[in-house]
């Protein structure tokens, strides 16, 4: 794997969405490439910061029931 391949997979790697083969190749590359390793580390930090800052709201039960009722009705 080269830097171009690693950068293409970077987002999926941060999200844990790589296949086993891709993951192994990606990990091998970032262990030997300081530039890609640093970029991967920064991407992980960014995702972590975003996850911490997201405000999650619980949908009102009336909305949940309404959506479930719609999904159960025939089209």
C-alpha positions as CSV (number, residue, x, y, z in Angstrom):
1,X,0.0,0.0,0.0
2,X,1.2,3.5,-0.8
3,X,0.3,6.9,0.6
4,X,-2.4,7.5,-2.1
5,X,-4.1,4.2,-1.1
6,X,-3.8,4.9,2.6
7,X,-5.3,8.4,2.1
8,X,-8.2,6.9,0.2
9,X,-8.9,4.6,3.0
10,X,-8.3,7.1,5.8
11,X,-11.9,8.0,6.6
12,X,-13.1,4.4,6.5
13,X,-10.1,3.5,8.8
14,X,-11.1,6.2,11.3
15,X,-14.7,4.9,11.3
16,X,-13.6,1.2,11.6
17,X,-15.1,0.3,8.3
18,X,-12.2,-1.4,6.5
19,X,-12.2,-5.0,5.5
20,X,-9.6,-7.2,7.3
21,X,-7.3,-7.1,4.3
22,X,-7.6,-3.3,4.0
23,X,-7.0,-2.9,7.7
24,X,-3.9,-5.0,7.7
25,X,-2.5,-3.1,4.7
26,X,-3.4,0.2,6.2
27,X,-1.9,-0.5,9.5
28,X,1.3,-1.8,7.9
29,X,1.6,1.4,5.9
30,X,1.0,3.8,8.7
31,X,3.6,2.0,10.9
32,X,6.2,2.7,8.2
33,X,5.0,6.1,7.0
34,X,5.3,9.0,9.5
35,X,3.2,11.3,7.3
36,X,0.2,9.0,7.0
37,X,0.5,8.0,10.6
38,X,0.3,11.7,11.7
39,X,-2.6,12.3,9.4
40,X,-4.4,9.2,10.8
41,X,-3.8,10.4,14.3
42,X,-5.2,13.8,13.5
43,X,-8.3,12.3,11.8
44,X,-8.9,10.2,14.9
45,X,-8.6,13.2,17.2
46,X,-11.0,15.2,15.0
47,X,-13.6,12.4,15.1
48,X,-13.2,12.2,18.9
49,X,-13.7,15.9,19.3
50,X,-16.8,15.9,17.1
51,X,-18.3,13.0,18.9
52,X,-17.8,14.8,22.2
53,X,-19.4,18.0,20.9
54,X,-22.5,16.4,19.4
55,X,-25.7,17.1,21.3
56,X,-28.1,14.2,21.0
57,X,-31.8,14.8,21.5
58,X,-34.3,12.1,22.3
59,X,-37.2,12.1,19.9
60,X,-40.6,12.6,21.6
61,X,-42.5,9.4,22.0
62,X,-45.3,10.7,19.9
63,X,-42.9,11.2,16.9
64,X,-41.5,7.7,17.4
65,X,-45.0,6.2,17.4
66,X,-46.0,8.2,14.3
67,X,-43.0,7.0,12.4
68,X,-43.5,3.4,13.4
69,X,-47.1,3.6,12.4
70,X,-46.1,4.9,9.0
71,X,-43.6,2.2,8.5
72,X,-46.2,-0.5,9.4
73,X,-48.8,0.8,7.0
74,X,-49.0,-0.6,3.4
75,X,-47.9,1.7,0.6
